Structures are given as C-alpha cells and as structure tokens.
Amino acid sequence: MSEQLEWARWWAFPWKFSHSDWGNFDEYHAQSALYHPRHVFVNTRLGIEPCLPPTPHSTILRLALAPQEQLESMLALLDNVCRPATDSQLSQDQYEWCQRLSKALRPDTLLSGKEDPLQLLRAWVTPAIWQRLRLRFERRRTHPPEEHTPALNDARNRLDTLWQAIVWRATTMPSEQSFTYQTEQRTDDVEHT
C-alpha cells in the first residue's frame, strides 16, 4: 500500500489505530448507523475536527501506524532521553543511545519538572494531527499535554531531530529488543552532566 493511501486511511479513521483505553467504536454500530457517514459520529465523540489531511510526514506516519510494541518502545526511549534513569528496562546499548541523544539535544531544557515527555509530541505536531495521534496513547496520558503545551517555537529543529531519532530507533530495532513502557513515576532521575 502506498504511503499516501496509508496516511489518508489513518487520517480519516484514526480510531482504528487507537489504544484500547479509548474504547471500541464498533460497539456503537446501532447508533452510528443513524449517522451518514459513520466517521462523523466517531469523530464527534473523540473531539476530532474534520479537515483535509496535510502532506504525509514519514515520521508521523510511522508513529501513527506503529504496532503497539513499537509504540511502547518509542515511549520508553523518549522517557529515557528526557529523564535518564539507571533502573530503566532498556538494554545497555539502548540506554547509552538515549544518553547520547539527550546530551546532544538537551530535552530537559524543554520540559519543566515532572512533565510528561509526551508534551514534546504535542508541541511538535499541529493541533489537527494531535487530535488523531493522541488516540495511540492511553487516554489519561493525553490530558496533561492538552491542558498545557509548552511554547517551543525556538526548539523546532531539536524536536524534529528528537522525534525522527526516536521513531527511527524503535522501528529499526529487532523485535527481541523491544520492551513494554511502564507508566509508573521513576524516583531516581539522573541529572544531565
């Protein structure tokens, strides 16, 4: 399938790629049958504004369509780039890769305190893309980025590099090196040197 077709399919039906926490929209079949077209009903329930899709962006497309295992890997890598921790579930190679990226990009200067690194994704993409992309993550994790989005206009290049690197690393990693992202708060955050 072409990249443009995959992008259009994801744009029109983002709930088909959503985290299970958002629910199963096929269970509303009787209600949605009253609506024509069906996606208007689901988009309204999810707060997605209808609009034409922008030109496909390969990094966002890979993020949007990644299997759950790869998405979990992306979140774990992102968390360790933003807040390196020695007790992480990453392999030594992955941990060192995260440290190098963290030293180069200094994402700790983009976030304050214990903010969820997912806010860096919200700040990087347009609002229309975020409305769809947020469905890939647990519902509770998407609330803080929607309530407060840091103004990172001067960091656009760092965000581009950060997300391209994270998505590349997770999608090229052998599946036996993938891991499940743990959402518990870590207590041994390490300072950048």
C-alpha positions in Angstrom: 0.0 0.0 0.0 1.3 3.4 -0.8 2.4 5.8 1.9 -0.2 8.4 0.7 -3.0 5.8 1.0 -1.9 4.7 4.4 -1.8 8.4 5.5 -5.3 9.1 4.2 -6.7 6.0 5.8 -5.1 6.9 9.2 -6.3 10.5 8.8 -9.9 9.5 8.1 -10.2 6.7 10.6 -7.7 7.3 13.4 -9.7 5.3 16.0 -8.9 2.1 14.1 -5.3 2.5 15.3 -6.2 3.7 18.8 -5.1 2.4 22.1 -7.6 0.1 23.7 -8.1 2.6 26.5 -10.2 4.8 24.1 -12.8 2.0 23.6 -14.2 0.1 20.8 -16.2 2.2 18.4 -17.6 -0.7 16.6 -19.8 -1.4 19.7 -21.8 1.8 18.7 -22.9 0.2 15.5 -26.6 0.8 16.1 -26.1 4.5 16.9 -23.5 5.0 14.2 -25.9 3.5 11.6 -28.1 6.6 12.2 -25.2 8.8 11.0 -24.1 9.2 7.5 -21.1 9.0 7.1 -20.2 6.9 10.1 -16.9 8.6 10.8 -18.8 11.9 11.6 -20.3 10.2 14.7 -16.9 8.8 15.9 -15.0 12.0 15.2 -17.6 14.0 17.1 -17.3 11.6 20.1 -13.5 11.9 20.1 -13.3 15.6 19.5 -11.7 15.4 16.1 -12.3 18.4 13.8 -12.9 17.3 10.2 -10.3 18.7 7.8 -8.3 17.6 4.8 -5.1 15.8 5.6 -1.8 17.6 5.3 1.0 16.2 3.1 2.2 12.9 4.6 5.1 13.2 7.0 7.0 9.9 7.1 8.0 10.1 10.8 4.5 10.9 11.9 3.1 8.2 9.7 5.4 5.6 11.2 4.4 6.8 14.7 0.7 6.7 13.9 0.8 3.3 12.3 3.4 1.6 14.5 2.4 -1.7 16.2 1.7 -1.3 19.9 5.1 -3.0 20.7 7.0 -0.4 18.7 4.9 2.5 20.2 5.8 1.2 23.7 9.5 1.2 22.7 9.2 4.8 21.4 7.7 5.9 24.7 10.4 4.1 26.7 13.1 5.6 24.6 11.6 9.1 24.8 11.2 8.8 28.6 14.9 7.8 28.9 16.1 10.5 26.6 14.2 13.1 28.7 14.9 11.6 32.1 17.7 9.1 32.1 17.4 6.5 34.8 19.7 3.7 35.8 16.9 1.4 36.6 15.3 1.6 33.2 14.2 -1.5 31.3 16.4 -0.6 28.4 19.4 -2.7 27.3 22.8 -1.1 27.9 23.1 -0.3 24.2 19.7 1.4 24.2 20.4 3.3 27.4 23.7 4.6 26.0 22.0 5.7 22.8 19.4 7.6 24.9 22.2 9.3 26.9 24.0 10.4 23.7 20.8 11.8 22.2 19.9 13.5 25.5 23.3 15.2 25.7 23.1 16.4 22.1 19.5 17.7 22.2 19.1 18.7 25.9 15.4 17.8 26.0 15.5 18.5 29.8 15.6 22.2 28.9 12.2 21.8 27.0 10.3 20.3 29.9 9.9 21.6 33.5 9.9 19.3 36.5 7.9 16.1 36.1 6.1 17.0 32.9 5.2 14.0 30.7 7.6 13.8 27.8 4.5 13.2 25.6 4.1 17.0 25.7 7.1 17.2 23.3 5.0 15.3 20.8 2.0 17.6 21.3 4.3 20.6 20.9 5.9 19.2 17.7 2.7 18.3 15.7 -0.1 20.5 14.5 -3.4 20.5 16.5 -5.2 18.6 13.8 -2.5 15.9 13.8 -2.5 15.8 17.6 -6.3 15.2 17.7 -5.7 12.0 15.8 -2.3 10.9 17.1 -3.3 11.2 20.8 -5.6 8.2 20.2 -2.5 6.0 20.0 -1.7 6.6 23.7 -3.6 5.9 27.0 -6.3 8.4 27.5 -5.0 9.6 30.8 -1.6 10.4 29.3 -3.1 12.8 26.8 -4.8 15.1 29.3 -1.7 16.9 30.6 -0.4 17.7 27.1 -3.8 19.1 26.1 -4.0 21.3 29.3 -0.6 22.8 28.9 1.5 22.8 25.8 4.9 24.4 26.2 5.7 27.1 23.6 8.7 25.5 21.8 8.9 27.5 18.6 12.6 28.2 19.1 13.2 24.4 19.6 11.5 23.2 16.4 14.8 21.7 15.0 15.5 19.9 18.2 12.0 18.5 18.3 12.3 17.3 14.6 15.6 15.6 15.4 14.3 14.1 18.6 11.2 12.5 17.1 12.9 11.4 13.9 15.6 9.7 16.0 13.1 8.1 18.5 10.9 6.7 15.7 13.8 5.5 13.6 15.4 3.7 16.6 12.2 2.0 17.6 11.2 1.0 14.1 14.6 -0.4 13.2 15.1 -2.2 16.5 14.9 -6.1 16.3 11.7 -7.2 18.0 13.5 -9.1 20.7 15.0 -5.8 21.9 11.5 -4.2 22.2 10.1 -3.6 25.7 6.9 -2.5 27.4 6.7 1.0 28.5 6.0 1.4 32.3 3.9 4.4 33.2 4.9 4.5 36.9 6.8 7.5 38.1 10.5 6.9 38.4 12.2 8.2 41.6 15.9 8.2 40.6 16.0 10.8 37.9 19.6 11.5 36.9 20.9 15.0 36.3 22.4 15.7 32.8 26.1 16.4 33.0 
